[in-house]
Amino acid sequence: MVDVTFWTMLGISLLLGLLVGLQREWSKAEGAGIRTYPMITVAGTVSALLAERFGGLVLFGGILVVGLLMAMMKVMMNLKLEAAEQPHTGPTTGIAALLMYLVGAMLALDLIAPAIAIGGGVALLLQWKRPLHGFVKRIGSSDIQAIFRLVLIAMVVLPVLPDRTFGPYDVLNPSHIWLMVVFIVGISVSGYLVSRFVGAKTGSLLGGLLGGLISSTATTISYARRSKTSPESSALAAMVIMIASTIVFFRVSFEVAVVAPDILPSIAPQFGIMIVLMSVIAAGAYVAARGETESVPEAQDPADLTAAVIFGALYAVILVAVAAAKEHFGEEGLYIVAVISGLTDMDAITLSTTRLIEAGRLSVETGWRMMLLGALSNIAFKAGAVAFLGHRRLFLRVALLFGLSFIGGVLLLLFWPT
């Protein structure tokens, strides 16, 4: 009787090896190619199967043999290149071969999904050589600092924090609080890196989109200040500010989807209406600004450690404030907390409210209204910032755009069925 599982395993092993071998052959890499890599991967599978019967030394011996063969090939290739006065090649081919051998072994150990993922990842890393090297060459000191601050926040601080609740109302969990910091900083750093590499080239439309990812408040303040010296660009600045503020609702929906996906269907219709309304208003602003051009202000590093700590503290304060308001003041108190916290930061009120809904401390109905109130409060704060920092011409445009958005949000709060 044919063992279908065995032949399926070998087939996947062969295909993964062919995938990596195809890339090596196509890129004209010296040494192993489209025939060698499938044999290496299948050898890993066969070695692991034999190791189940004859012991782990069979698998280990295979690793040694593949390693020695690749080392010998490397030496011969470098001698050849040295004779031709060409630079030596790196260890990529040898490491890829050893990794594919182990991928083949993983298939025999029934780790099929991880093996496929790793094999595909190897092929992609090999294929993306030029884009990855180009990315590294374009990284500046501010970019590398942003990346490694995120690493510090996510991989050094987060693992050492206790994962338990304590404090007033038993809602403060240091690990959960800092996880939200990692989440928000990760979103902002992603937008920042994209803006650094493509934002200035693609103009203000993408500047607004990325501004909403990094910080719509910072984007608003930046363009408001610029309008003081260049009021003729007020239409374009208003468009960017409106787009960034619209992206906030996409960002809020994404945050809810990641932190508590079960809640998303209950708030998606309401936030979907706000997204459609503000997108239409932003489209009108785009039409009004058509033909204007202006360089996009350089984005600021959003991975600042002080800002991360402040966000974490704000998130914790809102958790306690919401719990206290619910216990002592009812829904009216909750809405006041949402309005105050939303003035400068939508992420904190969104994530804290979502966490409390998920924990059963808050109803979904009250929760989405708090988030929307926070968003409207944030819009009002940004309008005030434009009035204080920007040119009068910009303020009049932003007041109209934000006014329409604000009215739409208020009507949604008043007439959405409970």
Backbone hydrogen bonds, N-H to C=O, Kabsch-Sander energy under -0.5 kcal/mol:
donor,donor_aa,acceptor,acceptor_aa,energy
4,V,2,V,-1.1
7,W,3,D,-1.8
8,T,4,V,-2.5
9,M,5,T,-2.3
10,L,6,F,-2.2
11,G,7,W,-2.3
12,I,8,T,-2.5
13,S,9,M,-2.3
14,L,10,L,-2.7
15,L,11,G,-2.5
16,L,12,I,-2.6
17,G,13,S,-2.1
18,L,14,L,-2.5
19,L,15,L,-2.3
20,V,16,L,-2.1
21,G,17,G,-2.7
22,L,18,L,-2.8
23,Q,19,L,-1.7
24,R,20,V,-2.3
25,E,21,G,-2.6
26,W,22,L,-2.8
27,S,23,Q,-2.4
28,K,25,E,-1.2
29,A,24,R,-2.5
37,Y,33,G,-2.1
39,M,35,R,-1.3
40,I,36,T,-2.4
41,T,37,Y,-2.5
42,V,38,P,-2.6
43,A,39,M,-2.3
44,G,40,I,-1.8
45,T,41,T,-1.8
46,V,42,V,-2.9
47,S,43,A,-2.7
48,A,44,G,-2.0
49,L,45,T,-2.0
50,L,46,V,-2.6
51,A,47,S,-2.2
52,E,48,A,-1.1
53,R,49,L,-0.5
53,R,50,L,-1.1
54,F,50,L,-3.2
55,G,51,A,-1.8
58,V,55,G,-1.4
60,F,56,G,-2.3
61,G,57,L,-2.9
62,G,58,V,-1.9
63,I,59,L,-1.8
64,L,60,F,-2.1
65,V,61,G,-2.5
66,V,62,G,-2.6
67,G,63,I,-2.5
68,L,64,L,-2.8
69,L,65,V,-2.7
70,M,66,V,-2.4
71,A,67,G,-2.2
72,M,68,L,-2.7
73,M,69,L,-2.3
74,K,70,M,-2.2
75,V,71,A,-2.4
76,M,72,M,-2.4
77,M,73,M,-2.4
78,N,74,K,-2.3
79,L,75,V,-2.3
80,K,76,M,-2.0
81,L,77,M,-2.5
82,E,78,N,-2.6
83,A,79,L,-2.0
84,A,80,K,-1.4
85,E,82,E,-1.2
86,Q,81,L,-3.2
95,I,91,P,-2.4
96,A,92,T,-2.8
97,A,93,T,-2.1
98,L,94,G,-2.2
99,L,95,I,-2.5
100,M,96,A,-2.3
101,Y,97,A,-1.9
102,L,98,L,-2.0
103,V,99,L,-2.1
104,G,100,M,-2.2
105,A,101,Y,-1.7
106,M,102,L,-2.2
107,L,103,V,-1.6
108,A,104,G,-1.2
109,L,105,A,-1.1
110,D,107,L,-1.4
111,L,106,M,-2.6
112,I,110,D,-0.7
115,A,111,L,-2.0
116,I,112,I,-2.6
117,A,113,A,-2.3
118,I,114,P,-2.8
119,G,115,A,-2.8
120,G,116,I,-2.7
121,G,117,A,-2.2
122,V,118,I,-2.6
123,A,119,G,-2.0
124,L,120,G,-2.2
125,L,121,G,-2.7
126,L,122,V,-2.3
127,Q,123,A,-2.2
128,W,124,L,-2.4
129,K,126,L,-0.9
132,L,128,W,-2.4
133,H,129,K,-2.5
134,G,130,R,-2.8
135,F,131,P,-2.3
136,V,132,L,-2.2
137,K,133,H,-2.1
138,R,134,G,-1.4
139,I,135,F,-0.7
139,I,136,V,-0.9
144,I,140,G,-2.2
145,Q,141,S,-1.9
146,A,142,S,-1.9
147,I,143,D,-2.3
148,F,144,I,-2.4
149,R,145,Q,-2.1
150,L,146,A,-1.8
151,V,147,I,-1.9
152,L,148,F,-2.2
153,I,149,R,-2.6
154,A,150,L,-2.7
155,M,151,V,-3.2
156,V,151,V,-0.6
156,V,152,L,-1.2
157,V,152,L,-2.3
158,L,153,I,-1.1
160,V,157,V,-1.1
161,L,157,V,-0.6
161,L,158,L,-1.3
164,R,162,P,-0.9
166,F,172,L,-1.8
170,D,167,G,-2.0
171,V,168,P,-1.1
172,L,166,F,-1.5
173,N,171,V,-0.7
175,S,162,P,-1.6
177,I,173,N,-2.9
178,W,174,P,-2.4
179,L,175,S,-1.9
180,M,176,H,-1.7
181,V,177,I,-1.4
182,V,178,W,-2.6
183,F,179,L,-2.4
184,I,180,M,-2.5
185,V,181,V,-2.8
186,G,182,V,-2.5
187,I,183,F,-2.0
188,S,184,I,-2.4
189,V,185,V,-3.0
190,S,186,G,-2.0
191,G,187,I,-2.1
192,Y,188,S,-2.4
193,L,189,V,-2.8
194,V,190,S,-2.1
195,S,191,G,-2.4
196,R,192,Y,-2.1
197,F,193,L,-1.5
198,V,194,V,-2.8
199,G,194,V,-0.8
199,G,195,S,-0.7
200,A,195,S,-0.8
202,T,198,V,-1.6
203,G,199,G,-0.9
207,G,203,G,-1.4
208,G,204,S,-2.1
209,L,205,L,-1.6
210,L,206,L,-3.0
211,G,207,G,-2.0
212,G,208,G,-1.8
213,L,209,L,-1.0
214,I,210,L,-2.7
215,S,211,G,-2.2
219,T,215,S,-2.2
220,T,216,S,-2.4
221,I,217,T,-2.4
222,S,218,A,-2.4
223,Y,219,T,-2.3
224,A,220,T,-2.3
225,R,221,I,-2.3
226,R,222,S,-1.8
227,S,223,Y,-1.7
228,K,224,A,-0.7
228,K,225,R,-0.9
229,T,225,R,-0.6
229,T,226,R,-0.9
230,S,226,R,-1.5
233,S,230,S,-1.8
234,S,231,P,-1.6
237,A,233,S,-2.4
238,A,234,S,-2.7
239,M,235,A,-1.8
240,V,236,L,-2.3
241,I,237,A,-2.5
242,M,238,A,-2.3
243,I,239,M,-2.7
244,A,240,V,-2.7
245,S,241,I,-1.9
246,T,242,M,-1.8
247,I,243,I,-2.3
248,V,244,A,-0.9
249,F,245,S,-0.5
249,F,246,T,-1.2
250,F,246,T,-0.9
251,R,247,I,-2.8
252,V,248,V,-2.8
253,S,249,F,-2.1
254,F,250,F,-2.3
255,E,251,R,-2.6
256,V,252,V,-2.3
257,A,253,S,-2.3
258,V,254,F,-2.0
259,V,255,E,-2.6
260,A,256,V,-2.7
263,I,260,A,-1.8
264,L,260,A,-0.7
266,S,263,I,-1.6
267,I,263,I,-0.8
267,I,264,L,-1.3
268,A,264,L,-2.4
271,F,267,I,-2.4
272,G,268,A,-2.6
273,I,269,P,-2.0
274,M,270,Q,-1.7
275,I,271,F,-2.4
276,V,272,G,-2.5
277,L,273,I,-2.8
278,M,274,M,-2.7
279,S,275,I,-2.1
280,V,276,V,-2.2
281,I,277,L,-2.1
282,A,278,M,-2.7
283,A,279,S,-2.3
284,G,280,V,-1.9
285,A,281,I,-2.0
286,Y,282,A,-2.2
287,V,283,A,-2.2
288,A,284,G,-2.1
289,A,285,A,-1.6
290,R,287,V,-0.9
292,E,289,A,-2.1
304,D,301,D,-0.5
308,A,304,D,-2.0
309,V,305,L,-2.4
310,I,306,T,-2.5
311,F,307,A,-2.5
312,G,308,A,-2.4
313,A,309,V,-2.5
314,L,310,I,-2.7
315,Y,311,F,-2.9
316,A,312,G,-2.2
317,V,313,A,-2.7
318,I,314,L,-2.4
319,L,315,Y,-2.0
320,V,316,A,-2.1
321,A,317,V,-3.0
322,V,318,I,-3.0
323,A,319,L,-2.0
324,A,320,V,-2.8
325,A,321,A,-2.9
326,K,322,V,-2.4
327,E,323,A,-1.7
328,H,324,A,-2.5
329,F,325,A,-2.5
330,G,325,A,-1.1
333,G,329,F,-0.6
334,L,330,G,-1.4
335,Y,331,E,-2.3
336,I,332,E,-1.7
337,V,333,G,-2.0
338,A,334,L,-2.1
339,V,335,Y,-2.3
340,I,336,I,-2.3
341,S,337,V,-2.7
342,G,338,A,-2.1
343,L,339,V,-0.6
343,L,340,I,-0.9
344,T,341,S,-0.6
345,D,341,S,-1.3
349,I,345,D,-0.7
350,T,346,M,-2.2
351,L,347,D,-2.8
352,S,348,A,-2.4
353,T,349,I,-2.0
354,T,350,T,-2.4
355,R,351,L,-2.4
356,L,352,S,-2.1
357,I,353,T,-2.3
358,E,354,T,-2.6
359,A,355,R,-1.9
360,G,357,I,-1.5
361,R,356,L,-2.4
362,L,356,L,-1.0
367,G,363,S,-2.4
368,W,364,V,-2.7
369,R,365,E,-1.3
370,M,366,T,-2.1
371,M,367,G,-2.3
372,L,368,W,-2.3
373,L,369,R,-2.5
374,G,370,M,-2.5
375,A,371,M,-2.2
376,L,372,L,-2.6
377,S,373,L,-2.5
378,N,374,G,-2.1
379,I,375,A,-2.1
380,A,376,L,-2.2
381,F,377,S,-2.2
382,K,378,N,-2.3
383,A,379,I,-2.1
384,G,380,A,-2.1
385,A,381,F,-2.1
386,V,382,K,-2.2
387,A,383,A,-2.2
388,F,384,G,-2.1
389,L,385,A,-3.0
390,G,386,V,-2.4
395,F,391,H,-2.3
396,L,392,R,-2.3
397,R,393,R,-1.4
398,V,394,L,-2.9
399,A,395,F,-3.1
400,L,396,L,-1.5
401,L,397,R,-2.3
402,F,398,V,-3.3
403,G,399,A,-2.0
404,L,400,L,-2.1
405,S,401,L,-1.7
406,F,402,F,-3.1
407,I,403,G,-2.5
408,G,404,L,-2.1
409,G,405,S,-2.2
410,V,406,F,-2.5
411,L,407,I,-2.6
412,L,408,G,-1.8
413,L,409,G,-2.1
414,L,410,V,-2.2
415,F,411,L,-2.5
416,W,412,L,-1.7
